[in-house]
Amino acid sequence: MMPSHGASSTPCQSNYVIEANKYQYSSNDNVQITVRGATSSNRFKGVLLVAKDSSDKNILGHWSSTDTSVSIVSCNDTFSNGITHTSSDYKSQIQATWHSPSTATQGNINPEPMNSLTNPLHRLVRDVAATSKVANTSVPSMNTTSSTLILNWTYVNGTTTVAMLTNNLLNYQWVAVGLSLDNRMGNDHVFACQRLSDDTILLQRFINPDGHAATTMVTADSNLGGIFQFTVPAGRRRKRSVTLLSQSTPYQILVAVGPLAGSNSLVQHSWTTVLSQTMQLDQSGTISLAISGGSVNLLRAHGIIMLFTWMLLVSTGIIIARYFKQSLPTHKLCGKAIWFAIHRFVMICSVLMTAVGFLLIVIYKKGHWTSQSLSREFAHSIIGLIVCIATVIQPGMALFRCHPDHRRRFIFNYAHAMLGTTALILAITAIMLSTFFISFNSVLNNYYGVVVAWLLSVFFIVITFECIELFARKNWPPFNVNNQIVSMPMSVINDSNEALSIDEQPPGTNMFKERLKYILLALHILIAFGLSIVLAAGIGQVA
């Protein structure tokens, strides 16, 4: 099948995709076929399309179309057995319906590119290979909550057919199989199945020439049925950046799962494994494995622990240290002022929980650093590491601080306060960044408002605390002396006839001010706890 435009054919890489609304057919079946560019920038002028059987000799079925850019043609004196374009205008896609023969048995539809194009910019020549064979690998049950990958390959007459079947693949996610000569990335052939945002399943072939460097696309073929074919011609070599794929070589199998960027490009994997079983393309075989292994629970636990630690505990500890030093000064807890005992306990818990959260994410990432190609995730990791370092420094500073009456004690006070506040700001920044992670499949995009609400509530509460302190210093009503309680040498008799001091507050304590402060503290704790619960529910949806 060759267009007659007076131009010689040119070997090239196709940037175009053939898709069908189903990839198995029976007799008198109707299949919707779409031809489009692999990306929005890949447009084409012409197309010539027919359906052939697996021998590539016989044209099957007939076509119809309501697309004004599509013309029905008759090839080899057979009525309406092909389609082509009606004009040379640039097109982003065309659609037509293929009708299977009435005598056809059940078969598969395998989009497969031809080896040459008359002009890679102006001409697309493709065929749809309709075969009568059905892959004997069963699709995993879609009702399961775990993710499974089944890899099946068959070898017939020099052609290896590889089927990748997986379930629970999320939007903006990919799963890939790499054929490697060793158990490390580099000099590998990669076959990736991608689920795009519109639920389109895209199957592409890549090469990975250099370790963790970005993969290079070899073809842009889409196959909703999960079956692609490639043939390695004998005695034919082309200049490649990796070792030629060989059907007689046993390959180590690398499996990886990761997110897609907004442009549907592959970004760094979030889960990998190396299989002990090898794969040789001139021998049939089947492999089944569970992917993602439940380790996502470590990621969820990391996020939930960190947000409760910093949105609730650390912020509360800072507020207590800032505004409650003069509250209940005569009351002790474990021999220390109440504000100090509570502040110390809350902050020790925060340090321990931050350490646990850090350990969980290190285990989840298996010690690997986040790729810089994921800009938000990379920034989150850097900021998070700084926060963890500050969390370790803070108790160390407190442990070696000088006595409260020391003339240089103010240095510790300022440094301790500034480092703690800076760590809190950076921690909230990291939490905010996490709501925009590409690798979270946009699950948390609608939750950034929760962090904003927390910030606004803290801002309001802190401003209110500062106003209360200012009004009290200025002795403004109702913070004047008439509202202060002063201890008096009197006793009263309670119901038990026991003499008690009227008030244990020291001279000058303003009860109205203290009550407002306790109300604000309780309000902060309730808001921070509630918003943390909402955000934790969102993190629970991350997969």
Secondary structure, DSSP 8 states (H G I E B T S, - for coil): ----SS---B-----EEEEES-SEE-TT-EEEEEEEESSTT--BSEEEEEEE-TTSSSB-SEEE---TTEEEE-STT-TT-EEEESS-S-BSEEEEEEE--TT--SEEEEEEE-S-BS-TTTEEEEEEEEES---------TT-SSEEEEEEEEEETTEEEEEEEES---TTEEEEEEEESSSSSSSEEEEEEEE-TTS-EEEEEEEE-STTS--EEEE----TTSEEEEE--TT-----SS----TTS-EEEEEEEEEB-TTS-B---SEEEEEEEEE-TTS-EEEEEEESTTTHHHHHHHHHHHHHIIIIIIHHHHHHHHH-TTSSTT-EETTEEHHHHHHHHHHHHHHHHHHHHHHHHHHHHTT----TTSHHHHHHHHHHHHHHHHHHHHHHHHHT---TTSTTHHHHHHHHHHHHHHHHHHHHHHHHHHTT-GGGTTTTGGGHHHHHHHHHHHHHHHHHHHHHHHHHHTT-TTSSGGGEE---S-EEE-TT--EEES--S-TTEEHHHHHHHHHHHHHHHHHHHHHHHHHHHHHTT--
